[in-house]
Amino acid sequence: MSEGPEVKIIADKIHNALSGKRTIQGILHSNIDKETKSKIIGSSMEYVKTYGKNIVVKFSSGVYLRNHMMMWGKWRIHDREEYDLGSAKSPPRYAYREKKDKNADEIQIKKNYVTDVRQDTRVRLTLITVDKVLVQFNGPILQFSLDDPAFREPIKSLGPDGLSGNYDKDKVQAILKFKSKNTNMLIANALLDQQIISGIGNKYKSEILFLNKIYPFKKVISMSEYELNKLFVGIPKVLIYGYKTKGRTRPTTGKEKTLRDSPHWVYRRSGKQCWICKAKIVSEKKLTTRITFWCPICQPA
Ligand SMILES: [Zn+2]
């Protein structure tokens, strides 16, 4: 599961692995035409950018690669030597937990390991340089093009990116106003609409609403200008914090019982005590498109 901050962290890793004008020596992809392949081999990375949850890599030969990982994609970077020797290990396979798990959203459990990444059937793309090998698992979206995907759908219609230096909260509010007009749109669902604001996924949705003391099932049309303004001014801070701390939304206090329980305020904390008011965190799966976690005392209806 990759939301804006996590996608940006991965984009940085891709950038670092391809930096220094490393030439692409090989590419493995099941669905690539000969011409595109020959254009990528021998070229190097010009830039890596993120747009919400999309990663765009531009190669010096003019080819663009767009990747959207949805909830399943991942990237791994290996040293070329260990890859060639067969000692580059595959990430563990995951299976979804049973639905009765109250914290189940896209919680996954480790299943089994494939030892050699070259044999892993989940691999969708491999980029080979002189000393690094970039392996992409599960796609699901990997598109090559000669025109910039930033000017095509779906990137073209994305709302302002909360992690971008050009983030424009007035534009977010204008789109939100337009889309929620005469609707029962809930604020929790609005935050997940990438055409309103891009980069927020299910984790940041719950965390952002908690940090703003907003009841997740509040209708957008019933919210005041002040409340919406405060919410959208504060969103970049939460996303940037997550980017800088590898996905945390909450600083540690030193009082946490286990490290595993410490990174978030409400996300995946059903039944646990609120860090602020000690009430039990609750979750709801039916009112919103994805499971929502919140504190009934800190975020009253
Ligand atoms: Zn609370």
Residues whose N, C-alpha, C, O or C-beta is under 5 A from the ligand:
A	BS01	ZN	C274 I276 C277 K278 A279 C295 I297 C298
